């Protein structure tokens, strides 16, 4: 049963009961005897009032049903993720309170969905970045393993190769820790620290790059130059750029240098 029909029936029945009770009490008070004539008069009184009762019930039922329909439509919009606010005023205090509560709920859900979308976007970007970042060290390690299996690495070069593979594994471990830290916090902002770029390249970037005797790595950064950056992100950026530079350089050099306030990467490939 729809709420409008329910309210109309309820109001009509209540009106009839009140009308009959009022008519009976009126005749009792004025002292008329209880007889068939009195019953006829009561019936005529109730019948005369019935259209007014029905009309009032209809209008009150229509008004209240619109208010409930209004709440229903607002909830339907929230189900469709349309978190609009409604600041209309209502005469009935309970309806106004429900509207205010729905506004609050809508605002909270909008913030929650926005936060979830941003975190999902950040996580997707992280996974794409990770798939690209881990590809380089894994490729280098697999290449060394194949060369060792084929006996292409001389015994005197073996310690250097093993040390290089160890650094690649350490880099993979750093990437894993960075990913787990990001997922646990789900924050896009990462802590920054002051880094001496020259020594950072020499000690943490160049040793991870694929060994190539035909290519010279040049570090022309000022030794006292400091950059404020997230360490693992700077490492990933430098390794990705330098790895691509080495990939497309058959013989020559790859260098990092400064010009004004910019850090530049250059190769002769």
Phi and psi restraints in degrees (value plus and minus 20) as a CYANA .aco file:
   2 UNK   PHI     -93.0   -53.0
   2 UNK   PSI     133.3   173.3
   3 UNK   PHI     -83.8   -43.8
   3 UNK   PSI     -54.2   -14.2
   4 UNK   PHI     -83.0   -43.0
   4 UNK   PSI     -66.4   -26.4
   5 UNK   PHI     -82.5   -42.5
   5 UNK   PSI     -62.2   -22.2
   6 UNK   PHI     -81.7   -41.7
   6 UNK   PSI     -65.3   -25.3
   7 UNK   PHI     -86.0   -46.0
   7 UNK   PSI     -61.3   -21.3
   8 UNK   PHI     -82.6   -42.6
   8 UNK   PSI     -66.9   -26.9
   9 UNK   PHI     -83.8   -43.8
   9 UNK   PSI     -64.1   -24.1
  10 UNK   PHI     -83.3   -43.3
  10 UNK   PSI     -64.5   -24.5
  11 UNK   PHI     -87.4   -47.4
  11 UNK   PSI     -57.2   -17.2
  12 UNK   PHI     -85.8   -45.8
  12 UNK   PSI     -66.6   -26.6
  13 UNK   PHI     -83.2   -43.2
  13 UNK   PSI     -63.4   -23.4
  14 UNK   PHI     -83.1   -43.1
  14 UNK   PSI     -60.0   -20.0
  15 UNK   PHI     -84.1   -44.1
  15 UNK   PSI     -60.5   -20.5
  16 UNK   PHI     -84.3   -44.3
  16 UNK   PSI     -63.4   -23.4
  17 UNK   PHI     -82.5   -42.5
  17 UNK   PSI     -65.2   -25.2
  18 UNK   PHI     -83.7   -43.7
  18 UNK   PSI     -61.5   -21.5
  19 UNK   PHI     -83.8   -43.8
  19 UNK   PSI     -65.9   -25.9
  20 UNK   PHI     -83.4   -43.4
  20 UNK   PSI     -64.5   -24.5
  21 UNK   PHI     -82.4   -42.4
  21 UNK   PSI     -61.0   -21.0
  22 UNK   PHI     -86.2   -46.2
  22 UNK   PSI     -62.7   -22.7
  23 UNK   PHI     -84.5   -44.5
  23 UNK   PSI     -65.0   -25.0
  24 UNK   PHI     -81.7   -41.7
  24 UNK   PSI     -67.0   -27.0
  25 UNK   PHI     -84.4   -44.4
  25 UNK   PSI     -52.7   -12.7
  26 UNK   PHI     -83.5   -43.5
  26 UNK   PSI     -66.5   -26.5
  27 UNK   PHI     -88.9   -48.9
  27 UNK   PSI     -51.4   -11.4
  28 UNK   PHI     -87.9   -47.9
  28 UNK   PSI     -61.7   -21.7
  29 UNK   PHI     -86.2   -46.2
  29 UNK   PSI     -61.5   -21.5
  30 UNK   PHI     -98.4   -58.4
  30 UNK   PSI     -25.5    14.5
  31 UNK   PHI      63.7   103.7
  31 UNK   PSI      -2.6    37.4
  32 UNK   PHI     -94.1   -54.1
  32 UNK   PSI     120.7   160.7
  33 UNK   PHI     -88.2   -48.2
  33 UNK   PSI     130.9   170.9
  34 UNK   PHI    -100.6   -60.6
  34 UNK   PSI      91.6   131.6
  35 UNK   PHI    -173.2  -133.2
  35 UNK   PSI    -196.8  -156.8
  36 UNK   PHI     -83.3   -43.3
  36 UNK   PSI     -53.7   -13.7
  37 UNK   PHI     -84.8   -44.8
  37 UNK   PSI     -60.5   -20.5
  38 UNK   PHI     -85.1   -45.1
  38 UNK   PSI     -60.0   -20.0
  39 UNK   PHI     -83.4   -43.4
  39 UNK   PSI     -57.9   -17.9
  40 UNK   PHI     -85.5   -45.5
  40 UNK   PSI     -62.4   -22.4
  41 UNK   PHI     -83.3   -43.3
  41 UNK   PSI     -60.5   -20.5
  42 UNK   PHI     -83.6   -43.6
  42 UNK   PSI     -62.6   -22.6
  43 UNK   PHI     -83.6   -43.6
  43 UNK   PSI     -63.1   -23.1
  44 UNK   PHI     -83.7   -43.7
  44 UNK   PSI     -58.7   -18.7
  45 UNK   PHI     -83.6   -43.6
  45 UNK   PSI     -64.5   -24.5
  46 UNK   PHI     -86.1   -46.1
  46 UNK   PSI     -62.4   -22.4
  47 UNK   PHI     -84.0   -44.0
  47 UNK   PSI     -55.2   -15.2
  48 UNK   PHI     -90.2   -50.2
  48 UNK   PSI     -50.8   -10.8
  49 UNK   PHI    -104.4   -64.4
  49 UNK   PSI     -43.1    -3.1
  50 UNK   PHI     -74.9   -34.9
  50 UNK   PSI     -64.4   -24.4
  51 UNK   PHI     -80.0   -40.0
  51 UNK   PSI     -58.3   -18.3
  52 UNK   PHI     -85.6   -45.6
  52 UNK   PSI     -62.3   -22.3
  53 UNK   PHI     -81.8   -41.8
  53 UNK   PSI     -65.3   -25.3
  54 UNK   PHI     -83.5   -43.5
  54 UNK   PSI     -60.3   -20.3
  55 UNK   PHI     -86.5   -46.5
  55 UNK   PSI     -66.0   -26.0
  56 UNK   PHI     -83.4   -43.4
  56 UNK   PSI     -59.4   -19.4
  57 UNK   PHI     -83.3   -43.3
  57 UNK   PSI     -59.7   -19.7
  58 UNK   PHI     -84.5   -44.5
  58 UNK   PSI     -67.3   -27.3
  59 UNK   PHI     -87.2   -47.2
  59 UNK   PSI     -62.0   -22.0
  60 UNK   PHI     -86.9   -46.9
  60 UNK   PSI     -58.9   -18.9
  61 UNK   PHI     -85.2   -45.2
  61 UNK   PSI     -60.7   -20.7
  62 UNK   PHI     -84.1   -44.1
  62 UNK   PSI     -64.0   -24.0
  63 UNK   PHI     -83.2   -43.2
  63 UNK   PSI     -68.6   -28.6
  64 UNK   PHI     -87.4   -47.4
  64 UNK   PSI     -56.8   -16.8
  65 UNK   PHI     -85.3   -45.3
  65 UNK   PSI     -54.4   -14.4
  66 UNK   PHI     -84.7   -44.7
  66 UNK   PSI     -57.9   -17.9
  67 UNK   PHI     -86.2   -46.2
  67 UNK   PSI     -62.8   -22.8
  68 UNK   PHI     -89.3   -49.3
  68 UNK   PSI     -53.9   -13.9
  69 UNK   PHI     -85.2   -45.2
  69 UNK   PSI     -57.8   -17.8
  70 UNK   PHI     -79.6   -39.6
  70 UNK   PSI     -65.4   -25.4
  71 UNK   PHI     -83.2   -43.2
  71 UNK   PSI     -61.9   -21.9
  72 UNK   PHI     -82.0   -42.0
  72 UNK   PSI     -62.8   -22.8
  73 UNK   PHI     -86.2   -46.2
  73 UNK   PSI     -58.0   -18.0
  74 UNK   PHI     -84.4   -44.4
  74 UNK   PSI     -63.3   -23.3
  75 UNK   PHI     -85.7   -45.7
  75 UNK   PSI     -55.4   -15.4
  76 UNK   PHI     -83.5   -43.5
  76 UNK   PSI     -60.6   -20.6
  77 UNK   PHI     -84.6   -44.6
  77 UNK   PSI     -58.3   -18.3
  78 UNK   PHI     -84.3   -44.3
  78 UNK   PSI     -59.0   -19.0
  79 UNK   PHI     -81.1   -41.1
  79 UNK   PSI     -49.9    -9.9
  80 UNK   PHI    -111.4   -71.4
  80 UNK   PSI      -8.9    31.1
  81 UNK   PHI      43.0    83.0
  81 UNK   PSI      15.3    55.3
  82 UNK   PHI    -125.2   -85.2
  82 UNK   PSI      72.5   112.5
  83 UNK   PHI    -112.1   -72.1
  83 UNK   PSI      36.3    76.3
  84 UNK   PHI    -101.1   -61.1
  84 UNK   PSI     131.8   171.8
  85 UNK   PHI    -116.4   -76.4
  85 UNK   PSI     127.4   167.4
  86 UNK   PHI    -148.2  -108.2
  86 UNK   PSI      99.1   139.1
  87 UNK   PHI    -127.4   -87.4
  87 UNK   PSI      -0.5    39.5
  88 UNK   PHI     -87.9   -47.9
  88 UNK   PSI     130.7   170.7
  89 UNK   PHI    -120.7   -80.7
  89 UNK   PSI     123.8   163.8
  90 UNK   PHI    -145.6  -105.6
  90 UNK   PSI     122.0   162.0
  91 UNK   PHI     -87.2   -47.2
  91 UNK   PSI     -60.3   -20.3
  92 UNK   PHI     -97.3   -57.3
  92 UNK   PSI     102.6   142.6
  93 UNK   PHI     -80.9   -40.9
  93 UNK   PSI     -60.7   -20.7
  94 UNK   PHI     -84.9   -44.9
  94 UNK   PSI     -58.7   -18.7
  95 UNK   PHI     -86.5   -46.5
  95 UNK   PSI     -60.7   -20.7
  96 UNK   PHI     -82.1   -42.1
  96 UNK   PSI     -61.0   -21.0
  97 UNK   PHI     -84.4   -44.4
  97 UNK   PSI     -61.3   -21.3
  98 UNK   PHI     -83.8   -43.8
  98 UNK   PSI     -60.2   -20.2
  99 UNK   PHI     -83.9   -43.9
  99 UNK   PSI     -62.0   -22.0
 100 UNK   PHI     -84.8   -44.8
 100 UNK   PSI     -60.5   -20.5
 101 UNK   PHI     -85.1   -45.1
 101 UNK   PSI     -58.6   -18.6
 102 UNK   PHI     -87.6   -47.6
 102 UNK   PSI     -58.2   -18.2
 103 UNK   PHI     -79.4   -39.4
 103 UNK   PSI     -64.3   -24.3
 104 UNK   PHI     -84.3   -44.3
 104 UNK   PSI     -65.7   -25.7
 105 UNK   PHI     -82.2   -42.2
 105 UNK   PSI     -62.2   -22.2
 106 UNK   PHI     -81.8   -41.8
 106 UNK   PSI     -62.9   -22.9
 107 UNK   PHI     -84.6   -44.6
 107 UNK   PSI     -62.7   -22.7
 108 UNK   PHI     -84.4   -44.4
 108 UNK   PSI     -62.9   -22.9
 109 UNK   PHI     -86.6   -46.6
 109 UNK   PSI     -58.1   -18.1
 110 UNK   PHI     -82.0   -42.0
 110 UNK   PSI     -64.1   -24.1
 111 UNK   PHI     -84.7   -44.7
 111 UNK   PSI     -60.2   -20.2
 112 UNK   PHI     -84.8   -44.8
 112 UNK   PSI     -66.9   -26.9
 113 UNK   PHI     -84.0   -44.0
 113 UNK   PSI     -60.2   -20.2
 114 UNK   PHI     -82.6   -42.6
 114 UNK   PSI     -62.3   -22.3
 115 UNK   PHI     -85.3   -45.3
 115 UNK   PSI     -61.3   -21.3
 116 UNK   PHI     -85.7   -45.7
 116 UNK   PSI     -60.7   -20.7
 117 UNK   PHI     -83.2   -43.2
 117 UNK   PSI     -62.8   -22.8
 118 UNK   PHI     -84.5   -44.5
 118 UNK   PSI     -62.4   -22.4
 119 UNK   PHI     -86.6   -46.6
 119 UNK   PSI     -58.3   -18.3
 120 UNK   PHI     -84.6   -44.6
 120 UNK   PSI     -60.2   -20.2
 121 UNK   PHI     -84.5   -44.5
 121 UNK   PSI     -64.1   -24.1
 122 UNK   PHI     -83.3   -43.3
 122 UNK   PSI     -60.6   -20.6
 123 UNK   PHI     -86.8   -46.8
 123 UNK   PSI     -59.8   -19.8
 124 UNK   PHI     -82.8   -42.8
 124 UNK   PSI     -63.8   -23.8
 125 UNK   PHI     -82.5   -42.5
 125 UNK   PSI     -58.8   -18.8
 126 UNK   PHI     -82.7   -42.7
 126 UNK   PSI     -64.5   -24.5
 127 UNK   PHI     -84.8   -44.8
 127 UNK   PSI     -59.1   -19.1
 128 UNK   PHI     -84.5   -44.5
 128 UNK   PSI     -64.3   -24.3
 129 UNK   PHI     -83.7   -43.7
 129 UNK   PSI     -63.1   -23.1
 130 UNK   PHI     -83.3   -43.3
 130 UNK   PSI     -62.6   -22.6
 131 UNK   PHI     -80.6   -40.6
 131 UNK   PSI     -52.7   -12.7
 132 UNK   PHI     -98.7   -58.7
 132 UNK   PSI     -60.9   -20.9
 133 UNK   PHI     -87.5   -47.5
 133 UNK   PSI     -59.7   -19.7
 134 UNK   PHI     -99.1   -59.1
 134 UNK   PSI     -33.6     6.4
 135 UNK   PHI     -84.2   -44.2
 135 UNK   PSI     -62.1   -22.1
 136 UNK   PHI     -83.5   -43.5
 136 UNK   PSI     -74.5   -34.5
 137 UNK   PHI     -83.2   -43.2
 137 UNK   PSI     -56.0   -16.0
 138 UNK   PHI     -86.0   -46.0
 138 UNK   PSI     -61.0   -21.0
 139 UNK   PHI     -81.9   -41.9
 139 UNK   PSI     -62.4   -22.4
 140 UNK   PHI     -84.1   -44.1
 140 UNK   PSI     -65.7   -25.7
 141 UNK   PHI     -82.2   -42.2
 141 UNK   PSI     -65.7   -25.7
 142 UNK   PHI     -81.0   -41.0
 142 UNK   PSI     -57.9   -17.9
 143 UNK   PHI     -83.7   -43.7
 143 UNK   PSI     -63.5   -23.5
 144 UNK   PHI     -84.8   -44.8
 144 UNK   PSI     -60.3   -20.3
 145 UNK   PHI     -81.3   -41.3
 145 UNK   PSI     -64.3   -24.3
 146 UNK   PHI     -83.3   -43.3
 146 UNK   PSI     -60.5   -20.5
 147 UNK   PHI     -85.6   -45.6
 147 UNK   PSI     -58.9   -18.9
 148 UNK   PHI     -84.6   -44.6
 148 UNK   PSI     -64.5   -24.5
 149 UNK   PHI     -82.2   -42.2
 149 UNK   PSI     -56.2   -16.2
 150 UNK   PHI    -105.2   -65.2
 150 UNK   PSI     -21.5    18.5
 151 UNK   PHI      50.8    90.8
 151 UNK   PSI       6.9    46.9
 152 UNK   PHI    -105.8   -65.8
 152 UNK   PSI     -32.6     7.4
 153 UNK   PHI    -119.9   -79.9
 153 UNK   PSI     106.0   146.0
 154 UNK   PHI     -92.5   -52.5
 154 UNK   PSI     132.4   172.4
 155 UNK   PHI     -75.3   -35.3
 155 UNK   PSI     -56.7   -16.7
 156 UNK   PHI     -92.6   -52.6
 156 UNK   PSI     -38.5     1.5
 157 UNK   PHI    -111.5   -71.5
 157 UNK   PSI     -32.7     7.3
 158 UNK   PHI     -79.7   -39.7
 158 UNK   PSI     -65.3   -25.3
 159 UNK   PHI     -78.3   -38.3
 159 UNK   PSI     -60.3   -20.3
 160 UNK   PHI     -85.4   -45.4
 160 UNK   PSI     -61.8   -21.8
 161 UNK   PHI     -85.7   -45.7
 161 UNK   PSI     -64.8   -24.8
 162 UNK   PHI     -82.6   -42.6
 162 UNK   PSI     -59.0   -19.0
 163 UNK   PHI     -85.0   -45.0
 163 UNK   PSI     -58.7   -18.7
 164 UNK   PHI     -84.8   -44.8
 164 UNK   PSI     -63.3   -23.3
 165 UNK   PHI     -82.5   -42.5
 165 UNK   PSI     -56.8   -16.8
 166 UNK   PHI     -83.7   -43.7
 166 UNK   PSI     -62.3   -22.3
 167 UNK   PHI     -86.0   -46.0
 167 UNK   PSI     -55.6   -15.6
 168 UNK   PHI     -84.4   -44.4
 168 UNK   PSI     -60.1   -20.1
 169 UNK   PHI     -86.3   -46.3
 169 UNK   PSI     -59.1   -19.1
 170 UNK   PHI     -82.7   -42.7
 170 UNK   PSI     -57.6   -17.6
 171 UNK   PHI     -86.5   -46.5
 171 UNK   PSI     -61.2   -21.2
 172 UNK   PHI     -81.4   -41.4
 172 UNK   PSI     -57.8   -17.8
 173 UNK   PHI     -85.4   -45.4
 173 UNK   PSI     -60.1   -20.1
 174 UNK   PHI     -82.6   -42.6
 174 UNK   PSI     -61.5   -21.5
 175 UNK   PHI     -83.3   -43.3
 175 UNK   PSI     -60.3   -20.3
 176 UNK   PHI     -85.0   -45.0
 176 UNK   PSI     -65.5   -25.5
 177 UNK   PHI     -81.8   -41.8
 177 UNK   PSI     -60.9   -20.9
 178 UNK   PHI     -83.2   -43.2
 178 UNK   PSI     -62.4   -22.4
 179 UNK   PHI     -86.3   -46.3
 179 UNK   PSI     -65.8   -25.8
 180 UNK   PHI     -83.9   -43.9
 180 UNK   PSI     -58.9   -18.9
 181 UNK   PHI     -83.9   -43.9
 181 UNK   PSI     -60.0   -20.0
 182 UNK   PHI     -87.1   -47.1
 182 UNK   PSI     -63.4   -23.4
 183 UNK   PHI     -84.7   -44.7
 183 UNK   PSI     -60.3   -20.3
 184 UNK   PHI     -87.3   -47.3
 184 UNK   PSI     -53.7   -13.7
 185 UNK   PHI    -116.0   -76.0
 185 UNK   PSI     -48.1    -8.1
 186 UNK   PHI      32.3    72.3
 186 UNK   PSI      15.4    55.4
 187 UNK   PHI    -129.6   -89.6
 187 UNK   PSI     116.3   156.3
 188 UNK   PHI     -96.8   -56.8
 188 UNK   PSI     -51.2   -11.2
 189 UNK   PHI     -98.6   -58.6
 189 UNK   PSI     114.3   154.3
 190 UNK   PHI    -137.5   -97.5
 190 UNK   PSI     132.0   172.0
 191 UNK   PHI     -86.0   -46.0
 191 UNK   PSI     120.0   160.0
 192 UNK   PHI    -128.2   -88.2
 192 UNK   PSI     133.9   173.9
 193 UNK   PHI    -162.7  -122.7
 193 UNK   PSI     139.5   179.5
 194 UNK   PHI     -98.7   -58.7
 194 UNK   PSI     108.8   148.8
 195 UNK   PHI    -147.5  -107.5
 195 UNK   PSI     108.7   148.7
 196 UNK   PHI     -98.1   -58.1
 196 UNK   PSI      84.0   124.0
 197 UNK   PHI     -82.0   -42.0
 197 UNK   PSI     -59.5   -19.5
 198 UNK   PHI     -78.6   -38.6
 198 UNK   PSI     -70.7   -30.7
 199 UNK   PHI     -92.8   -52.8
 199 UNK   PSI     -49.6    -9.6
 200 UNK   PHI     -82.5   -42.5
 200 UNK   PSI     -65.4   -25.4
 201 UNK   PHI     -84.3   -44.3
 201 UNK   PSI     -64.4   -24.4
 202 UNK   PHI     -85.7   -45.7
 202 UNK   PSI     -60.9   -20.9
 203 UNK   PHI    -117.3   -77.3
 203 UNK   PSI     -46.2    -6.2
 204 UNK   PHI    -141.8  -101.8
 204 UNK   PSI     -35.7     4.3
 205 UNK   PHI    -128.9   -88.9
 205 UNK   PSI     -76.7   -36.7
 206 UNK   PHI     -76.6   -36.6
 206 UNK   PSI     -61.4   -21.4
 207 UNK   PHI     -83.2   -43.2
 207 UNK   PSI     -39.7     0.3
 208 UNK   PHI    -108.5   -68.5
 208 UNK   PSI     -40.9    -0.9
 209 UNK   PHI     -88.8   -48.8
 209 UNK   PSI     132.0   172.0
 210 UNK   PHI     -81.3   -41.3
 210 UNK   PSI     112.7   152.7
 211 UNK   PHI     -90.0   -50.0
 211 UNK   PSI     112.9   152.9
 212 UNK   PHI    -171.4  -131.4
 212 UNK   PSI      88.6   128.6
 213 UNK   PHI     -86.7   -46.7
 213 UNK   PSI     -38.5     1.5
 214 UNK   PHI    -105.5   -65.5
 214 UNK   PSI     -26.7    13.3
 215 UNK   PHI    -140.3  -100.3
 215 UNK   PSI     109.3   149.3
 216 UNK   PHI    -119.4   -79.4
 216 UNK   PSI     109.8   149.8
 217 UNK   PHI    -112.9   -72.9
 217 UNK   PSI     101.5   141.5
 218 UNK   PHI    -132.4   -92.4
 218 UNK   PSI     108.2   148.2
 219 UNK   PHI    -133.9   -93.9
 219 UNK   PSI      81.2   121.2
 220 UNK   PHI    -129.2   -89.2
 220 UNK   PSI       4.3    44.3
 221 UNK   PHI     -98.0   -58.0
 221 UNK   PSI     121.2   161.2
 222 UNK   PHI     -80.0   -40.0
 222 UNK   PSI     115.3   155.3
 223 UNK   PHI     -86.8   -46.8
 223 UNK   PSI     -41.0    -1.0
 224 UNK   PHI    -121.0   -81.0
 224 UNK   PSI     -11.9    28.1
 225 UNK   PHI     -96.0   -56.0
 225 UNK   PSI     109.6   149.6
 226 UNK   PHI    -136.7   -96.7
 226 UNK   PSI     113.5   153.5
 227 UNK   PHI    -140.0  -100.0
 227 UNK   PSI     119.1   159.1
 228 UNK   PHI    -120.0   -80.0
 228 UNK   PSI      92.1   132.1
 229 UNK   PHI    -177.3  -137.3
 229 UNK   PSI     142.9   182.9
 230 UNK   PHI     -93.3   -53.3
 230 UNK   PSI     106.6   146.6
 231 UNK   PHI     -81.3   -41.3
 231 UNK   PSI     -68.5   -28.5
 232 UNK   PHI     -88.7   -48.7
 232 UNK   PSI     -54.3   -14.3
 233 UNK   PHI     -87.7   -47.7
 233 UNK   PSI     -61.1   -21.1
 234 UNK   PHI     -83.6   -43.6
 234 UNK   PSI     -58.3   -18.3
 235 UNK   PHI     -83.7   -43.7
 235 UNK   PSI     -64.6   -24.6
 236 UNK   PHI     -83.2   -43.2
 236 UNK   PSI     -63.0   -23.0
 237 UNK   PHI     -81.2   -41.2
 237 UNK   PSI     -69.5   -29.5
 238 UNK   PHI     -83.6   -43.6
 238 UNK   PSI     -62.8   -22.8
 239 UNK   PHI     -85.7   -45.7
 239 UNK   PSI     -62.0   -22.0
 240 UNK   PHI     -83.5   -43.5
 240 UNK   PSI     -65.3   -25.3
 241 UNK   PHI     -86.8   -46.8
 241 UNK   PSI     -66.9   -26.9
 242 UNK   PHI     -88.7   -48.7
 242 UNK   PSI     -55.3   -15.3
 243 UNK   PHI     -83.6   -43.6
 243 UNK   PSI     -61.9   -21.9
 244 UNK   PHI     -85.7   -45.7
 244 UNK   PSI     -58.0   -18.0
 245 UNK   PHI     -84.0   -44.0
 245 UNK   PSI     -63.1   -23.1
 246 UNK   PHI     -85.1   -45.1
 246 UNK   PSI     -58.6   -18.6
 247 UNK   PHI     -79.3   -39.3
 247 UNK   PSI     -56.9   -16.9
 248 UNK   PHI    -124.2   -84.2
 248 UNK   PSI       1.7    41.7
 249 UNK   PHI    -143.2  -103.2
 249 UNK   PSI      91.7   131.7
 250 UNK   PHI     -97.3   -57.3
 250 UNK   PSI     -59.7   -19.7
 251 UNK   PHI    -176.8  -136.8
 251 UNK   PSI     116.1   156.1
 252 UNK   PHI     122.3   162.3
 252 UNK   PSI    -145.0  -105.0
 253 UNK   PHI    -166.3  -126.3
 253 UNK   PSI     139.3   179.3
 254 UNK   PHI    -153.8  -113.8
 254 UNK   PSI     106.6   146.6
 255 UNK   PHI    -155.0  -115.0
 255 UNK   PSI     137.4   177.4
 256 UNK   PHI    -141.2  -101.2
 256 UNK   PSI     108.4   148.4
 257 UNK   PHI    -167.6  -127.6
 257 UNK   PSI     155.2   195.2
 258 UNK   PHI    -135.5   -95.5
 258 UNK   PSI     125.1   165.1
 259 UNK   PHI    -162.1  -122.1
 259 UNK   PSI      95.2   135.2
 260 UNK   PHI      38.4    78.4
 260 UNK   PSI    -140.4  -100.4
 261 UNK   PHI    -125.6   -85.6
 261 UNK   PSI      -4.2    35.8
 262 UNK   PHI    -124.8   -84.8
 262 UNK   PSI     127.8   167.8
 263 UNK   PHI    -123.5   -83.5
 263 UNK   PSI     102.4   142.4
 264 UNK   PHI    -137.7   -97.7
 264 UNK   PSI     126.7   166.7
 265 UNK   PHI    -135.5   -95.5
 265 UNK   PSI     116.2   156.2
 266 UNK   PHI    -163.8  -123.8
 266 UNK   PSI     124.9   164.9
 267 UNK   PHI    -161.9  -121.9
 267 UNK   PSI     149.5   189.5
 268 UNK   PHI    -126.1   -86.1
 268 UNK   PSI      -0.3    39.7
